[in-house]
Amino acid sequence: MNQEALFIPYGAASGLTVSLSKSISAIRLQQKENGMGAELGAISQLGPGNTLVFCGEGFDERTVKVRVNDSFYFVFAEDVEFAMPVKR
């Protein structure tokens, strides 16, 4: 596991932005209770229409870090290969 990926980025993420066309699994990245660092949280579903902003490497070679609204998640790279880039 890539321990260096377990941090919550501060500031605006400016990576590739995509919109989901189907639900995918995601592992939430959350602040530790003691406020010192971050840890993996619950597994949840991100539904169609959610916009993902890529913002870093995942905790292993199969995952990437994304921001959805004001929350950060790790998602499987293969799950977002089908997502449509958001045009700005």
C-alpha positions as CSV (number, residue, x, y, z in Angstrom):
1,M,0.0,0.0,0.0
2,N,1.3,3.4,-0.9
3,Q,1.1,5.2,2.4
4,E,2.1,8.5,0.8
5,A,-1.3,8.6,-1.0
6,L,-3.1,8.8,2.3
7,F,-3.5,12.5,2.6
8,I,-6.2,15.0,1.9
9,P,-5.1,17.6,-0.6
10,Y,-5.6,21.2,0.4
11,G,-6.6,23.7,-2.2
12,A,-8.4,23.2,-5.5
13,A,-7.6,20.1,-7.4
14,S,-7.1,20.8,-11.1
15,G,-6.8,17.5,-12.8
16,L,-8.8,15.8,-15.5
17,T,-12.6,16.2,-14.8
18,V,-15.0,13.5,-15.8
19,S,-18.7,12.8,-15.4
20,L,-19.9,9.3,-14.4
21,S,-22.4,7.5,-16.6
22,K,-22.9,4.6,-14.2
23,S,-22.4,3.9,-10.5
24,I,-18.9,2.9,-9.3
25,S,-17.5,1.8,-5.9
26,A,-15.4,4.3,-4.0
27,I,-13.4,4.3,-0.8
28,R,-13.7,7.5,1.1
29,L,-10.5,9.2,2.3
30,Q,-11.3,10.8,5.7
31,Q,-9.5,12.9,8.3
32,K,-8.4,10.8,11.3
33,E,-10.3,11.4,14.5
34,N,-7.3,12.9,16.2
35,G,-6.9,15.3,13.3
36,M,-3.4,14.0,12.5
37,G,-3.5,12.7,8.9
38,A,-6.0,10.7,6.9
39,E,-7.2,7.2,6.7
40,L,-9.4,5.0,4.5
41,G,-13.1,5.2,5.4
42,A,-16.2,3.4,4.3
43,I,-16.8,1.9,0.9
44,S,-19.7,3.7,-0.9
45,Q,-21.2,4.2,-4.4
46,L,-20.8,7.2,-6.6
47,G,-23.7,7.5,-8.9
48,P,-24.2,8.6,-12.5
49,G,-23.9,12.3,-13.0
50,N,-21.3,12.8,-10.3
51,T,-18.3,14.8,-11.5
52,L,-14.9,13.4,-10.5
53,V,-11.7,15.6,-10.5
54,F,-8.6,13.5,-10.6
55,C,-6.1,14.7,-8.0
56,G,-3.5,12.1,-7.3
57,E,-2.2,8.6,-7.3
58,G,-4.1,5.8,-5.5
59,F,-3.0,3.7,-2.6
60,D,-2.0,0.9,-5.1
61,E,-1.4,0.6,-8.8
62,R,-5.1,-0.1,-9.6
63,T,-6.6,3.0,-7.9
64,V,-6.6,6.8,-8.3
65,K,-7.6,9.6,-5.9
66,V,-10.5,11.8,-6.9
67,R,-12.5,14.7,-5.5
68,V,-16.3,14.7,-5.7
69,N,-17.7,18.0,-4.4
70,D,-15.8,18.5,-1.1
71,S,-14.9,14.9,-0.4
72,F,-12.0,12.7,-1.5
73,Y,-12.1,9.1,-2.6
74,F,-10.1,6.3,-4.1
75,V,-11.7,4.7,-7.1
76,F,-10.5,1.9,-9.4
77,A,-8.9,3.3,-12.5
78,E,-10.7,0.7,-14.7
79,D,-14.1,1.9,-13.4
80,V,-13.5,5.5,-14.7
81,E,-12.1,4.5,-18.1
82,F,-15.6,4.8,-19.5
83,A,-16.4,8.2,-17.9
84,M,-16.9,11.2,-20.2
85,P,-14.5,14.1,-19.9
86,V,-16.3,17.3,-18.8
87,K,-16.0,20.1,-21.4
88,R,-15.3,23.5,-20.0
